[in-house]
Amino acid sequence: MSDQPDELLQRLRRFHDDYFPGVESQFQALVKDGQHPTILFIGCSDSRIVPYLLTGTGPGELFIVRNVGAFVPPYDGSAGYHGTAAAIEFAVLNLDVSHIIVCGHTHCGGIRALYEEVPAGANNLAAWLELGREAALPVRVTEEALRRTEQRAVVLQLERLMDYPMVRERVEAKRLALHGWHYVIEDGEVHVFDVRSGSFVPSSLAGHSGTGPYAHHEDAVAPDNV
């Protein structure tokens, strides 16, 4: 092995020695009082997505679950090893969050993979990608088609969230709002899904941060319009 200092250990030491002293009291309070995040952030595992940076939040403010494509498994009421489904249930039932954000993004490898062959041996990945299959378009793959698919996938996950009984109950009681975001990495701009128009609107022009109480818009436009 190399005699060079371990880079990861160096980063851990910098956190402890340089960063942590400035926020120690905040973390001590979070330990003493517990966590009380108001937002469940469901995002892609892509390394270019930094939820805290994107939302301007800090420790204790976001409950985060990330996976390939920012997909939501269907609710079927059965037990199983579904980390994302368990996180949704915990965030809603235990933490009583008031917002759920599904955040997709441009140049998503998971979305592009819907149009490509999955590498041999990636059996779990192949099964997981089926959660985004409905969003794929029967067209030639172009950048525009990929962007539309990324946005359609976000709306598809919002639809799936509404199949979770604890989510639907709180949305219908106006205790929980669902938000669909599409992060344009190269522009630093988030486009939010407007359920009335069925389109994604730049956050700089939007009147709200997402769908609001998703199930309460009787004039909502179907996801196929995205």
Contacts in CASP RR format, 6 or more apart in sequence:
PFRMAT RR
TARGET T0000
AUTHOR 0000-0000-0000
METHOD contacts of the structure
MODEL  1
MSDQPDELLQRLRRFHDDYFPGVESQFQALVKDGQHPTILFIGCSDSRIV
PYLLTGTGPGELFIVRNVGAFVPPYDGSAGYHGTAAAIEFAVLNLDVSHI
IVCGHTHCGGIRALYEEVPAGANNLAAWLELGREAALPVRVTEEALRRTE
QRAVVLQLERLMDYPMVRERVEAKRLALHGWHYVIEDGEVHVFDVRSGSF
VPSSLAGHSGTGPYAHHEDAVAPDNV
20 27 0 8 1.000
23 59 0 8 1.000
26 59 0 8 1.000
27 59 0 8 1.000
30 59 0 8 1.000
30 60 0 8 1.000
35 60 0 8 1.000
35 63 0 8 1.000
35 95 0 8 1.000
36 60 0 8 1.000
36 95 0 8 1.000
37 60 0 8 1.000
37 61 0 8 1.000
37 62 0 8 1.000
37 63 0 8 1.000
37 91 0 8 1.000
37 95 0 8 1.000
37 97 0 8 1.000
38 61 0 8 1.000
38 97 0 8 1.000
38 98 0 8 1.000
38 99 0 8 1.000
39 55 0 8 1.000
39 57 0 8 1.000
39 61 0 8 1.000
39 62 0 8 1.000
39 63 0 8 1.000
39 97 0 8 1.000
39 98 0 8 1.000
39 99 0 8 1.000
39 100 0 8 1.000
39 101 0 8 1.000
40 62 0 8 1.000
40 63 0 8 1.000
40 64 0 8 1.000
40 65 0 8 1.000
40 87 0 8 1.000
40 88 0 8 1.000
40 91 0 8 1.000
40 92 0 8 1.000
40 95 0 8 1.000
40 97 0 8 1.000
40 99 0 8 1.000
40 100 0 8 1.000
40 101 0 8 1.000
41 51 0 8 1.000
41 55 0 8 1.000
41 62 0 8 1.000
41 63 0 8 1.000
41 64 0 8 1.000
41 65 0 8 1.000
41 101 0 8 1.000
41 103 0 8 1.000
42 65 0 8 1.000
42 66 0 8 1.000
42 70 0 8 1.000
42 72 0 8 1.000
42 84 0 8 1.000
42 87 0 8 1.000
42 88 0 8 1.000
42 100 0 8 1.000
42 101 0 8 1.000
42 102 0 8 1.000
42 103 0 8 1.000
42 157 0 8 1.000
43 49 0 8 1.000
43 51 0 8 1.000
43 64 0 8 1.000
43 65 0 8 1.000
43 66 0 8 1.000
43 67 0 8 1.000
43 69 0 8 1.000
43 70 0 8 1.000
43 101 0 8 1.000
43 102 0 8 1.000
43 103 0 8 1.000
43 104 0 8 1.000
44 66 0 8 1.000
44 67 0 8 1.000
44 68 0 8 1.000
44 69 0 8 1.000
44 70 0 8 1.000
44 103 0 8 1.000
44 104 0 8 1.000
44 105 0 8 1.000
44 108 0 8 1.000
44 110 0 8 1.000
45 66 0 8 1.000
45 67 0 8 1.000
45 68 0 8 1.000
45 69 0 8 1.000
46 69 0 8 1.000
46 105 0 8 1.000
46 108 0 8 1.000
46 109 0 8 1.000
48 105 0 8 1.000
48 107 0 8 1.000
48 185 0 8 1.000
49 66 0 8 1.000
49 103 0 8 1.000
49 104 0 8 1.000
49 105 0 8 1.000
49 183 0 8 1.000
49 185 0 8 1.000
51 57 0 8 1.000
51 62 0 8 1.000
51 64 0 8 1.000
51 103 0 8 1.000
52 58 0 8 1.000
52 61 0 8 1.000
52 62 0 8 1.000
54 103 0 8 1.000
54 183 0 8 1.000
54 190 0 8 1.000
55 61 0 8 1.000
55 62 0 8 1.000
63 87 0 8 1.000
63 90 0 8 1.000
63 91 0 8 1.000
63 95 0 8 1.000
63 97 0 8 1.000
65 83 0 8 1.000
65 84 0 8 1.000
65 87 0 8 1.000
65 88 0 8 1.000
65 91 0 8 1.000
67 84 0 8 1.000
67 128 0 8 1.000
68 109 0 8 1.000
68 110 0 8 1.000
68 125 0 8 1.000
68 128 0 8 1.000
68 129 0 8 1.000
69 104 0 8 1.000
69 108 0 8 1.000
69 109 0 8 1.000
69 110 0 8 1.000
69 111 0 8 1.000
69 132 0 8 1.000
69 153 0 8 1.000
70 102 0 8 1.000
70 103 0 8 1.000
70 104 0 8 1.000
70 153 0 8 1.000
70 154 0 8 1.000
70 157 0 8 1.000
71 84 0 8 1.000
71 128 0 8 1.000
71 131 0 8 1.000
71 132 0 8 1.000
71 153 0 8 1.000
71 157 0 8 1.000
72 84 0 8 1.000
72 85 0 8 1.000
72 88 0 8 1.000
72 102 0 8 1.000
72 131 0 8 1.000
72 157 0 8 1.000
72 160 0 8 1.000
72 161 0 8 1.000
73 82 0 8 1.000
73 84 0 8 1.000
73 85 0 8 1.000
73 131 0 8 1.000
73 160 0 8 1.000
74 131 0 8 1.000
74 160 0 8 1.000
74 163 0 8 1.000
75 85 0 8 1.000
75 160 0 8 1.000
75 163 0 8 1.000
75 164 0 8 1.000
75 165 0 8 1.000
85 164 0 8 1.000
88 100 0 8 1.000
88 161 0 8 1.000
88 164 0 8 1.000
88 167 0 8 1.000
89 164 0 8 1.000
89 166 0 8 1.000
91 97 0 8 1.000
91 100 0 8 1.000
92 100 0 8 1.000
92 164 0 8 1.000
92 166 0 8 1.000
92 167 0 8 1.000
92 170 0 8 1.000
92 176 0 8 1.000
93 166 0 8 1.000
97 176 0 8 1.000
98 175 0 8 1.000
98 176 0 8 1.000
98 177 0 8 1.000
99 176 0 8 1.000
99 177 0 8 1.000
99 178 0 8 1.000
99 179 0 8 1.000
100 161 0 8 1.000
100 167 0 8 1.000
100 176 0 8 1.000
100 177 0 8 1.000
100 178 0 8 1.000
100 179 0 8 1.000
101 179 0 8 1.000
101 180 0 8 1.000
101 181 0 8 1.000
102 154 0 8 1.000
102 157 0 8 1.000
102 158 0 8 1.000
102 161 0 8 1.000
102 178 0 8 1.000
102 179 0 8 1.000
102 180 0 8 1.000
102 181 0 8 1.000
103 154 0 8 1.000
103 180 0 8 1.000
103 181 0 8 1.000
103 182 0 8 1.000
103 183 0 8 1.000
103 190 0 8 1.000
104 150 0 8 1.000
104 153 0 8 1.000
104 154 0 8 1.000
104 181 0 8 1.000
104 182 0 8 1.000
104 183 0 8 1.000
105 150 0 8 1.000
105 182 0 8 1.000
105 183 0 8 1.000
105 184 0 8 1.000
105 185 0 8 1.000
106 147 0 8 1.000
106 150 0 8 1.000
106 182 0 8 1.000
106 183 0 8 1.000
106 184 0 8 1.000
106 185 0 8 1.000
106 186 0 8 1.000
107 146 0 8 1.000
107 185 0 8 1.000
107 186 0 8 1.000
108 146 0 8 1.000
108 150 0 8 1.000
110 129 0 8 1.000
111 132 0 8 1.000
111 135 0 8 1.000
111 146 0 8 1.000
111 149 0 8 1.000
111 150 0 8 1.000
111 153 0 8 1.000
112 141 0 8 1.000
112 146 0 8 1.000
113 125 0 8 1.000
113 129 0 8 1.000
114 129 0 8 1.000
114 132 0 8 1.000
114 133 0 8 1.000
114 135 0 8 1.000
114 136 0 8 1.000
114 149 0 8 1.000
115 136 0 8 1.000
115 141 0 8 1.000
115 146 0 8 1.000
118 125 0 8 1.000
118 126 0 8 1.000
118 129 0 8 1.000
119 125 0 8 1.000
132 153 0 8 1.000
132 156 0 8 1.000
134 152 0 8 1.000
134 156 0 8 1.000
135 149 0 8 1.000
135 152 0 8 1.000
135 153 0 8 1.000
135 155 0 8 1.000
135 156 0 8 1.000
136 149 0 8 1.000
137 145 0 8 1.000
137 148 0 8 1.000
137 149 0 8 1.000
137 152 0 8 1.000
139 145 0 8 1.000
148 226 0 8 1.000
150 182 0 8 1.000
151 182 0 8 1.000
151 191 0 8 1.000
151 193 0 8 1.000
151 200 0 8 1.000
151 226 0 8 1.000
152 223 0 8 1.000
152 226 0 8 1.000
154 180 0 8 1.000
154 181 0 8 1.000
154 182 0 8 1.000
154 193 0 8 1.000
155 180 0 8 1.000
155 193 0 8 1.000
155 198 0 8 1.000
155 223 0 8 1.000
155 226 0 8 1.000
156 223 0 8 1.000
158 178 0 8 1.000
158 180 0 8 1.000
158 193 0 8 1.000
158 211 0 8 1.000
158 214 0 8 1.000
159 223 0 8 1.000
161 167 0 8 1.000
161 178 0 8 1.000
161 214 0 8 1.000
162 168 0 8 1.000
162 171 0 8 1.000
162 178 0 8 1.000
162 214 0 8 1.000
162 215 0 8 1.000
167 176 0 8 1.000
167 178 0 8 1.000
168 215 0 8 1.000
170 176 0 8 1.000
171 177 0 8 1.000
171 178 0 8 1.000
171 213 0 8 1.000
171 214 0 8 1.000
171 215 0 8 1.000
171 216 0 8 1.000
172 213 0 8 1.000
172 215 0 8 1.000
172 216 0 8 1.000
174 213 0 8 1.000
174 216 0 8 1.000
176 213 0 8 1.000
177 210 0 8 1.000
177 211 0 8 1.000
177 212 0 8 1.000
177 213 0 8 1.000
177 214 0 8 1.000
178 210 0 8 1.000
178 211 0 8 1.000
178 212 0 8 1.000
178 213 0 8 1.000
178 214 0 8 1.000
179 192 0 8 1.000
179 193 0 8 1.000
179 209 0 8 1.000
179 210 0 8 1.000
179 211 0 8 1.000
179 212 0 8 1.000
180 192 0 8 1.000
180 193 0 8 1.000
180 210 0 8 1.000
180 211 0 8 1.000
181 190 0 8 1.000
181 191 0 8 1.000
181 192 0 8 1.000
181 193 0 8 1.000
181 210 0 8 1.000
182 190 0 8 1.000
182 191 0 8 1.000
182 192 0 8 1.000
182 193 0 8 1.000
182 200 0 8 1.000
183 189 0 8 1.000
183 190 0 8 1.000
183 191 0 8 1.000
184 190 0 8 1.000
184 191 0 8 1.000
189 202 0 8 1.000
189 203 0 8 1.000
189 204 0 8 1.000
190 202 0 8 1.000
190 203 0 8 1.000
191 200 0 8 1.000
191 201 0 8 1.000
191 202 0 8 1.000
191 203 0 8 1.000
192 200 0 8 1.000
192 201 0 8 1.000
192 203 0 8 1.000
192 206 0 8 1.000
192 208 0 8 1.000
192 209 0 8 1.000
192 210 0 8 1.000
192 211 0 8 1.000
193 199 0 8 1.000
193 200 0 8 1.000
193 201 0 8 1.000
193 210 0 8 1.000
193 211 0 8 1.000
193 226 0 8 1.000
194 200 0 8 1.000
194 201 0 8 1.000
194 206 0 8 1.000
194 210 0 8 1.000
194 211 0 8 1.000
195 211 0 8 1.000
195 212 0 8 1.000
195 214 0 8 1.000
195 217 0 8 1.000
195 220 0 8 1.000
195 221 0 8 1.000
196 217 0 8 1.000
196 219 0 8 1.000
196 220 0 8 1.000
196 221 0 8 1.000
197 221 0 8 1.000
198 220 0 8 1.000
198 221 0 8 1.000
198 223 0 8 1.000
198 225 0 8 1.000
198 226 0 8 1.000
199 221 0 8 1.000
199 225 0 8 1.000
199 226 0 8 1.000
200 226 0 8 1.000
203 209 0 8 1.000
211 217 0 8 1.000
214 220 0 8 1.000
END
